[in-house]
Amino acid sequence: MTKPKVLFVCIHNSARSQMAEALLNHLCGNQLEAQSAGLEPGKLNPLAVEAMKLMGVDISQAETKSVFEKFKNAEHFAYVITVCDETSGERCPIFPSAAKRIHWSFPDPSSFTGSWEERVLRTVEVRNLIANQIREWCPAVCSQPDLCESVA
């Protein structure tokens, strides 16, 4: 059985969706496969890179991707999860094959002010919120019969 695919979507695919992709693949990649994309792809946010680096996950080579390209390529996802504010999440295209659409709202690291260290600390808080959401969600999803491969 192939692993169900999860697409994390945000505005620029620069921080929250990138961290969510890396975290899901890190925490339960044996059961699910995560990707990410943005409505208006920008540049990878160095705050997200640093926050992930602090937990030993390197996303420095990640590239931002367009959600509309994934839509046009008819990629299939079991879940499409928006991780930006609700208004922005509503702009996400409807994927015909998506079994479930979910919205998780997290603060945007690009809006943080203060010193580099202060902004990194706030981004780590967002990273931890995302990680906790994934830790709660993944086992619940994968407890459904025939959805995820069993873990040895």
Buried (B, 14 or more C-beta within 10 A) or exposed (E): EEBBBBBBBBBBBBBBBBBBBBBBBBBBBBBBBBBBBBBBBBEBBBBBBBBBBEBEBEBEEBEBBBBBEBBEEEBBBBBBBBBBBEEBBEEBBEBEEBEEBBBBBBBBBBEBEEEEEEBBBBBBBBBBBBBEBBEEBBEEBBEEEEBBBEEE
